Every structure is written in structure tokens, then in C-alpha cells.
Amino acid sequence: MDAVPSQQTPSLRQRLGWLTFALLACAHFSILCYWRSPEFLNLPQYANYAERLPYQGRILMAWVLHMTAGSARLGPKIARIAAHAPKEFRDPYIFILLLVTFVAMFVALLAARATLLSLTGNRRFASWASLLTLYMAYFNLLAIYGLIYILPYDVTSLALFSVGVWLVLTRRNWLLLPVFVLGSLNRETYCFVTLFLVLYTWFDTKRQAQLGESRAAALTRIAPHVLLQTIIWVAARLWLRHMFLHNPQDTANGNGLFAFQLVHNVKSLLNPAQWPLFLSLFGFTLPLFFSGYRWIGNRALARSVAVLLGLWGAAMMLVGVIVEIRIFDELTAFLAPAIALVLWNRWVQPASAAKLPEEI
């Protein structure tokens, strides 16, 4: 659906209330991340570009750690500050990750809020519904069993994906370019943002009709952006592969980027003990996406998300470890707005329309 003027503009007190709540919720998420989750990577080694592949190839957070906790100049200062924190956060690398995770999650919320504001035009709903992003991240990254660790680039990836979705939906394609560079250096899955750009443009027939352009013309308009993003992604992968050519690999059958996991994943799917884990993806909201599909309203978004869910799932079946459900977390950036629109169109708007005039 298209944005409509907001009927209820939140007051300053309400905005401050939401901001306070969001910041505290992001703080809780960040603290919980590093309070209970063991470190999978050797962080000093990762910051020194000596970790095993494919993890070292996700270099953005390695740069952040290298320039902060791993710096000969800043590292000791950060360690002195971290010494006053609770014992779980006194490691300077963990302390920096705590701060980065807090900022990244808040950025993800702001991006989701901006996306929903562009889709609904209602500031109050956009603000509170954006918390779906945080809710889903709890289940995808923290409230799991089995593989409970978190990696330095997980929440950063969610933030960059959320910003990318907002930029695509609002057609800020040139602003997407620098974000795409960061996203590609953070994790190779950022190429799905390019796919989302293509899919959303392909399915967005309503806007094309409003602008008086054909589907072919719309695809031609985004073609330079798709080409530039493809070049950036391929160049980043080749450069990182050359840079870390001699780093150890995590698996004997890997190629430095991924390892084939299809047989292992099929066995996991057939294991009843894993079924509750898979159902908990995105906070048990995935059935709502399919059952409420017709209520999403924005058909281009609905169809794009449905295609992306299928393609991402197929890709992870081949090269991911699906019981490690954190590998699906970036899909939150696409799914949270879709679920929010189901709530908006199915319940929130009808409830508002049903109010008596004196109650509005």
C-alpha cells in the first residue's frame, strides 16, 4: 500500500518514551548477546586478519576491532575503560562488540521504522511495529538451543540489510551504493539486496502505472545500479579471496567461501528434535506471513519477500548449517515490514475505522 498521511502524530513525550524504550531494549539485547554467548572466533586473531575462512573474509568488523581494541594506541585505553565494566565485558574486544551491537541494533530499528513510515504513513505504528525487528532477532540470534554462539558481524549485517531495504523501497538507489559496499565487506549475503532491488522493481506495477512507465523501462532505470552493485560484490569477493589466500579453512571440503551441507541439512530437517527450533524462526511469525499474505497490501513487497524466502532457504540448504538459525537473521529486514503490514491492514486500520467519531 502507499503511504497515507498520519492521523495521529505522536507528541514529544510519546516520542521520547519510544526512544527510551528502544534504547533500553537494544541495551538489553546487546548485554544478553555477550553475557551468555561464547565466542566462536578468536577475536584478537580475527582483528589481526589471521582467522580461518570463511569468517575472516567478512572483514568489516575485523577492521573495526583492528582499529580499536587491536590498536597499539587505542587498545590499552579501551582496556582501562572496560576494566570498570562487569566481568563479562572486561575484554576490550568484547567491550567494543558490545557497543557496536548496541548501535547496530538501534540503526536496524530506525531503518525498520523509516521503512514502515514510508509504507503506512503512520508514525506511531511505524515506531512500535519496528520493534518486530528486535523481537525476531532475539529468536534468531539468542533464544536458541544447540549452536548458541554469535559472530561479530551478525547484528551489523541485520542493520545494513535493514538500511538497504529502506533505501530500495524509497528508491534512494544512489545512496544504497556506499551501504552496499559496507554490506558486501561485512558478509557475502548482501548480494540479496541487489536481488531484492530487481524483484521489487519487477513486481511494483502499481508505481510503474502511476509514473507512466513500463516494466521494461523500470528495469532499465535500475540497470546501472544493478550492474554497479554486481561489480562491487564480485570485486570484493575476489580481493578478499586474494588477501586471505593462505589463511586456514574451517572445513576440509570448503573453498574459502562456503562448504556444501545439503546432506547434513536434510538429516537435520528430518530430526523431530529440531522442528521446534525451525518453527521459532523470526519469533514464530513465519506462519503469519503465509496465512496473512493477502493482507500485506503492498503486493510488490509481498511477492519479493516470498521469492527471497525461497531462494535464501535453498541457498542455505546447500551451503549453510540450517540448525544454526542465525544464518537466516538478515531475512528479518524483509520479513518484519511484511508482518507489520499484515497487522496494519488486518487489525490496526480496521479497528481505527470502527471507532465512533467522538472517540477518534
C-alpha positions, -999 to +999 in steps of 0.1 A: +000+000+000+011+036-005+019+059+024-011+079+037-010+110+060-006+100+096-039+105+116-021+106+149+012+124+152+030+113+184+036+140+209+071+149+221+065+128+253+054+098+233+085+101+210+108+103+240+090+074+255+096+053+224+132+064+222+139+055+258+122+021+254+140+013+222+174+023+236+169+002+267+156-028+247+187-025+224+209-024+255+193-055+269+198-073+236+234-063+234+242-072+270+225-106+266+245-112+234+278-112+252+267-122+287+257-157+277+271-164+243+306-180+240+329-166+214+332-187+183+361-168+168+395-159+183+389-121+183+425-109+185+433-133+157+403-121+137+413-085+143+448-093+131+434-109+098+447-144+107+414-162+114+402-192+093+380-188+063+352-181+055+349-160+087+380-138+081+366-129+047+338-110+064+363-082+071+343-051+081+341-060+118+378-072+117+387-036+106+366-022+134+383-044+160+418-039+145+414-001+147+400-001+183+407-030+207+435-043+185+452-010+181+485-004+199+474+031+207+437+028+215+437-008+228+452+000+262+428+029+267+398+008+258+411-019+282+413+006+311+377+017+304+364-019+300+381-027+334+352-008+351+325-029+333+310-062+346+335-090+344+318-105+313+327-073+293+362-065+305+379-080+275+384-049+253+373-069+222+341-079+238+336-043+251+338-029+216+315-056+202+290-047+229+290-011+218+288-019+181+260-044+187+240-018+206+245+008+178+238-017+150+206-029+166+193+007+171+202+015+135+182-016+124+152-003+144+155+032+129+157+017+094+127-005+100+108+025+114+116+046+083+105+017+061+072+013+078+066+051+078+071+051+041+046+022+037+019+033+062+024+070+068+016+064+105+044+075+128+031+058+159+025+025+143+058+026+124+077+033+157+062+005+177+060-021+148+097-015+141+103-034+173+094-066+154+130-064+141+143-067+177+118-093+186+128-115+157+165-110+164+160-124+199+148-157+185+172-159+156+203-150+175+198-155+212+168-177+222+180-209+205+195-242+216+224-261+203+247-237+185+243-206+207+273-186+197+271-152+179+296-139+154+309-103+153+292-094+120+257-108+127+239-078+141+259-054+119+246-074+089+210-071+101+215-033+104+229-030+069+202-051+054+175-030+071+190+002+058+192-014+023+156-024+024+145+012+033+167+026+005+152+002-021+116+009-010+121+046-011+141+045-044+173+060-030+194+039-052+225+061-053+225+063-015+223+025-015+257+023-032+280+031-002+258+010+020+262-019-005+300-016-003+299-019+035+274-047+034+294-067+009+325-063+031+306-074+061+290-106+047+287-121+012+249-125+015+245-088+009+241-096-028+204-105-019+198-067-016+205-064-053+181-093-059+155-075-038+160-044-059+153-063-091+124-082-077+107-052-061+111-032-093+097-061-114+066-066-092+060-029-085+034-025-113+013+000-093+040+026-090+050+020-127+014+028-137+015+060-116+047+071-132+035+061-167+064+037-173+065+002-185+081-027-166+109-027-192+115+010-186+116+005-148+142-023-151+162-002-175+162+026-149+177+004-122+201-015-146+231+008-138+227+003-101+224-035-105+255-035-127+275-014-102+264-035-072+273-067-091+308-053-099+313-042-063+303-076-049+324-096-073+354-073-068+351-076-030+350-114-032+380-116-055+400-091-034+393-108-001+400-142-016+434-130-028+441-112+005+434-143+026+446-170+002+469-186+028+445-184+057+434-218+071+399-230+062+372-241+086+363-272+067+384-296+046+358-296+018+354-259+017+367-234-009+372-205+015+337-191+009+314-220+017+311-257+021+283-279+007+260-290+035+230-304+017+231-340+031+237-328+066+209-303+064+184-329+051+192-350+081+186-320+103+152-314+087+142-350+094+151-348+130+120-341+151+141-326+179+150-297+156+114-289+145+107-265+174+139-247+166+129-242+129+094-231+140+109-205+162+125-187+133+115-149+134+097-154+167+072-179+153+059-153+128+066-172+096+032-189+095+016-154+099+034-143+067+018-171+047-016-171+063-018-133+062-002-129+028-032-112+012-032-087+040+003-074+033-012-049+009+020-039-009+020-067-035+054-059-047+068-063-012+048-094-005+059-112-037+095-101-034+098-114+002+081-147-008+107-152-036+136-142-013+125-166+014+126-194-011+159-185-026+176-178+007+163-211+021+175-230-009+209-214-007+213-221+030+203-257+024+232-260+001+260-240+018+248-232+054+242-252+085+204-247+090+203-257+127+225-226+131+194-204+125+214-172+129+221-176+091+185-166+084+186-134+106+192-110+077+158-120+063+143-102+093+149-069+073+125-081+047+100-101+068+095-076+096+079-049+074+057-076+057+045-089+091+039-053+103+017-047+072-004-078+080-010-063+114-017-029+100-041-039+072-058-068+090-063-053+125-049-018+132-066+001+104-100-017+106-100-011+144-093+026+139-120+029+112-146+012+135-142+038+162-170+063+168-163+098+155-162+112+191-136+085+201-112+093+173 
